[in-house]
Amino acid sequence: MNTVKTNGITLAYRAWGPEHAPPVLLLHCRGADGADWARIAERLATGARPRRVYAPDLRGHGRSDWLGEVPGAYAYEAMRDDMLGFLAAVGVERADVVGHSLGGTVACLLAQGAPAVVRRLVLEDVPAPLPLDPPRPPAPAPDSEPPFDWAMLRATDAQRNAPDPLWWDHMERITMPTLVVAGGTTSVIPQDEVAALAARIPGARLVTVGGGHLVHEARPEEFLAVVVPFLEAPAATSRTPS
C-alpha cells in the first residue's frame, strides 16, 4: 500500500505495472476498496501492452481517511476532487479511467469537470444519476463495524435519492470515448438506468457483459475482452456505437 495527501486528506492506493507505461485509474464501488480490482489490475499491468494501473481507496473506504459526520465530507464532488488531486500527486497528467458503480459516478464527474485529464472512460454498471422513486430507505445499523465509514453510506444514500441535477445535465460534457458495461438482468441496478446513462453521453457505446452488478468479478475474462480493445482502439473507432 502507498499513500498520498491531497484535497486535505490521505488516500491509500495500490499500483501495478511499469511506472512509465500508459496509466489507468480504477475506481471501486461503494463498500469495497482498491483491492477489489486486483485481478483486473494484474492483467492490465502484464498484458501485451502493459499499463501502469492505480487503484485508490475512495475516501471513507479501506485505508483512506474516514471523515465521519463532517458536513459535505462524502459529497461526490469531493471524491471527484480527490481523484483529480490523486492523479497530480502520482504525476499523471492524463489517464484512462474505469469506474464501477459509485466509482463510475465519480468518474463521470471527473470527466465532466476535467476532460483534459480523462483519455478514455469505462463505466461498469453505473446507474443514471436521477432521483429515486421511491427513495432508498435508511440502511439499518450494522451488527459489527464494516470496512468502510458508515457515515459515508448514509451520505451517499442521500445523494443517490436526490442527486444534484447538474450531474445529469452535464453528461453531455463528456466528450472522450466512453464505454458503458452493463451487468444484465441479474444486476441489482435497473438496466434501463444504465442504458439511459449510455444514451445521455454523446457517442457512448453500451455493451451488456452480464454477470450481475459485479461484472469484473463475476466475468473477468469477458470484462477484459471488451475493455482492453476499447482502451487500445484508435479514437476514431472507439466511440462507434454498437
Disulfide bonds with the S-S distance in Angstrom:
none
